[in-house]
Amino acid sequence: MTDTTLSTGPASPDGLHTGDAAKMRLRARYAAEARFKWLGAGAVALAGFFLLLLLSTIVTKALPAFQQHYVMLEVDLSADKIDPADPRAANFLGLVHDGLGNEFPQVSGRQERRLLRGLVSTGAGVVLREEIEADPAMLGGTHRIAVPLDDFADLYLKGLLAKSGPSQRIADVRVSGAGDEVALGFADDAIMAMARGAGAVEGEGGGLRLTSGSQSFLLRIAGGTVKITELSSREAGGAVGKGTVLELLERSVETPADATLRTIETAEADRKITDREIVWLDRLAGAGKIENRWNTLFFFTGASREPELAGIWGAVVGSALTMVVTLALSFPIGVAAAIYLEEFATRNRLTNLIEVNINNLAAVPSIVFGLLGLAVFLNWFSLPRSAPLVGGMVLALMTLPTIIIAARAALRAVPPSIREAALGIGASKVQTVFHHVLPLAMPGIMTGTIIGMAQALGETAPLLMIGMVAFIVDIPGGFTDAATVLPVQIFMWADFPEPAFQQKTSAAILILLGFLVIMNAIAVVLRKRFERRW
Amino acid sequence: MKKVLLTASAAALAVAASAGVAAARDQIQIVGSSTVFPFTTAVAEKLGQSGAFKTPVVESTGTGGGMKLFCAGVGEGTPDFTNASRAIKDKELASCKEAGVTPVQIKVGFDGIVLANSKAGTTVELTKEQIFKALAKNVEVDGKVVANPYMTWADIDSALPADKIEVLGPPPTSGTRDAFVELVMEEACQEAVEAANEKACAEIREDGVYVEAGENDNLIVQKLEANPKAFGVFGFSFLDQNADKLQGATVEGVEPTFENIASGDYGVSRSLFIYAKKEHVGVIPGMEEFIAEYTSEAAWGPEGYLADKGLIPLPEADRATQADEAKALKGMGS
């Protein structure tokens, strides 16, 4: 082969690079490049798609949690209700319930009153008390006070509990009889067809019964509300029916009058709110007494078992305190260890062993650090349980290897010429490191620290053992107060049975992400300030 | 930069050192069962809202884990109460005694365990025997003990739907699982199975029919919604809170309702307890008030806030005796 090419003279480059085989090879190479480019772009697009999907589901689920419905009630704070000398002893929730009762004077009977009271949050008393404590001048008169609604009422008003059908006018409706059960008369039997479509049960003699398994037909007439329970056609035309009075009619309807029919498409049995409660809420909303407010309770209170009162602030403070301890311990120790190992230590078996072990520690499951914390910090040092101090110490142990590894890599990346120049003009080893090498390595060290801290921020497993996975209401005031952290709060809310906690969970995830972004932004700003170029 | 770092780390170490000699604890610590957790937290919150005491810290460690911490000894480092979804075992009581701990037992109510499915699915009526046949690892067929052959509900009883058996439930670490096994599987155990191997009664099949869905009952609820043919095993409070989506299967002809569990008609229910550490009363502030709050009618009564959270109240007479004994701090075994 070589001989033949030699005998015919030097190989023509054209022959090697322009032959058919060469063109094929070239095309294959270009195709491979294009394929790789497309695959890479595809991978990025896929990752972006999933990120977007994740974020949009969380955001859409979380949005309702950022708002809360309040009901405005006239609450009597006169001296015979609250003793001005000792206001704390008053029954605040009772006062709120009285205020609500005054809105619905016709509601009687123990069960019905209990249902009505259930519309406001059980924490309404605390809200009222805090408002009075903030402004004692309120005592002694009647005041309009906004209290949060119960979680189910709130979910209904947000449209998450029941589906409302359209409201429509129905002409010439008669209502006769008194008491809870009344007889109804309709001018035409179009309502029969509507009831059939709404899942009414066929009764004897061609009648229809609307049960708790069918849609609810609420008839608004003469200032009251009647729930239709039975319907049947009349031979003379029109229809008659029976109904339960949910809200007292203001006047009797002897002569036919116009009515509004409101349908609730979700059957009563399939929702956690009764028709009666819906009627009350509609009445309050109609009178402008319900306000949808920005949910300040969520942002500025601690945890609670009542979804409408549960807040994230306790966990945010707990996370911040824990992170401060973690940073204060792991950053200086980690950087010092890295500097020693990289710049001062002689290479021998001992330093090699240490290096291998640091790398191994970075891969240890985080729960192990929790066990260590339990054994050493709690049992041996007898530090308090559930404290951010201990949590921070455990997380610092977990973060140390990450910081040491990143810091060493950053120090190694500083060009030797910098060190040599410094040493050359007479700087000592310590001066060289602290005046020249460390500042140049700082951006890399910061990056490693951010990664380590972000990891620590999301940990729950190591905190389980030291009692930080707990229900803690009070907002921690210091490093030794009982506290929990954001990921634990998310985990606990996801576990509570009340459906309103599902939105809270998503909202808390957003807060955790926000916390992370703020933490990283601070680190980026710091890095920019310390960054030096050469 | 260097100075900032040094000050920060010095400050952290100083805090760490000073915390070693912690001041007397003024906050109640509670550990124990995850089943009782939702109720105890509600009471803890109420105590905190009263303003006189800090809100107790409640941890969910499981009944067994809680007992271990609780019985570890007397002192600020140990919890003051533990929640339990079963009565204290003799062994645990002995270890408590040994450490100088006198537990005060307070029975706070009942919890029903339900077998429920989505409202979109069929309503079923089951007996304990049928549940055993559906879920046991080994069953008796024609006088022989064999690995469970039943794949559809109709295989067990032709009156049941011809759907594949699919049950989501808690893993073996859960107290709900323990109670379910004790109240259903062991009670309905077939003699031949028991004769073959005493422990076989408690064994749940592992061929994919019973799916361990983790400790998070909300997850089971969501999965049931997505799959109307599947059933789930969980505590009554989750059925109660999700009554708009789920329906409970009747067991032995009794529906799992609040009233039926309270009256004891529903067969799959257990008692829930809290245990107070007598030695800590008077040392840790608020313990007596916490007990008083828990045992007040406003909390554990039929219309109390714990009933709203799904706790099934004790009968009235039992509530009275339990409250009296709790207030008198009647220690166990003393």
Boltz contact constraints between the chains, C-beta under 6 A:
constraints:
  - contact:
      token1: [A, 126]
      token2: [B, 49]
      max_distance: 6.0
  - contact:
      token1: [A, 270]
      token2: [B, 244]
      max_distance: 6.0
  - contact:
      token1: [A, 271]
      token2: [B, 244]
      max_distance: 6.0
  - contact:
      token1: [A, 272]
      token2: [B, 244]
      max_distance: 6.0
  - contact:
      token1: [A, 304]
      token2: [B, 45]
      max_distance: 6.0
  - contact:
      token1: [A, 305]
      token2: [B, 41]
      max_distance: 6.0
  - contact:
      token1: [A, 305]
      token2: [B, 42]
      max_distance: 6.0
  - contact:
      token1: [A, 305]
      token2: [B, 45]
      max_distance: 6.0
  - contact:
      token1: [A, 325]
      token2: [B, 12]
      max_distance: 6.0
  - contact:
      token1: [A, 328]
      token2: [B, 8]
      max_distance: 6.0
  - contact:
      token1: [A, 328]
      token2: [B, 9]
      max_distance: 6.0
  - contact:
      token1: [A, 328]
      token2: [B, 12]
      max_distance: 6.0
  - contact:
      token1: [A, 329]
      token2: [B, 12]
      max_distance: 6.0
  - contact:
      token1: [A, 332]
      token2: [B, 5]
      max_distance: 6.0
  - contact:
      token1: [A, 332]
      token2: [B, 9]
      max_distance: 6.0
  - contact:
      token1: [A, 381]
      token2: [B, 20]
      max_distance: 6.0
  - contact:
      token1: [A, 382]
      token2: [B, 77]
      max_distance: 6.0
  - contact:
      token1: [A, 383]
      token2: [B, 19]
      max_distance: 6.0
  - contact:
      token1: [A, 384]
      token2: [B, 22]
      max_distance: 6.0
  - contact:
      token1: [A, 386]
      token2: [B, 57]
      max_distance: 6.0
  - contact:
      token1: [A, 389]
      token2: [B, 19]
      max_distance: 6.0
  - contact:
      token1: [A, 467]
      token2: [B, 59]
      max_distance: 6.0
  - contact:
      token1: [A, 470]
      token2: [B, 57]
      max_distance: 6.0
  - contact:
      token1: [A, 470]
      token2: [B, 58]
      max_distance: 6.0
  - contact:
      token1: [A, 470]
      token2: [B, 59]
      max_distance: 6.0
  - contact:
      token1: [A, 471]
      token2: [B, 41]
      max_distance: 6.0
  - contact:
      token1: [A, 471]
      token2: [B, 58]
      max_distance: 6.0
  - contact:
      token1: [A, 472]
      token2: [B, 57]
      max_distance: 6.0
  - contact:
      token1: [A, 473]
      token2: [B, 45]
      max_distance: 6.0
  - contact:
      token1: [A, 473]
      token2: [B, 48]
      max_distance: 6.0
  - contact:
      token1: [A, 473]
      token2: [B, 55]
      max_distance: 6.0
  - contact:
      token1: [A, 474]
      token2: [B, 54]
      max_distance: 6.0
  - contact:
      token1: [A, 474]
      token2: [B, 55]
      max_distance: 6.0
  - contact:
      token1: [A, 479]
      token2: [B, 15]
      max_distance: 6.0
  - contact:
      token1: [A, 480]
      token2: [B, 19]
      max_distance: 6.0
  - contact:
      token1: [A, 482]
      token2: [B, 57]
      max_distance: 6.0
  - contact:
      token1: [A, 495]
      token2: [B, 216]
      max_distance: 6.0
  - contact:
      token1: [A, 497]
      token2: [B, 237]
      max_distance: 6.0
  - contact:
      token1: [A, 497]
      token2: [B, 238]
      max_distance: 6.0
  - contact:
      token1: [A, 497]
      token2: [B, 241]
      max_distance: 6.0
  - contact:
      token1: [A, 498]
      token2: [B, 241]
      max_distance: 6.0
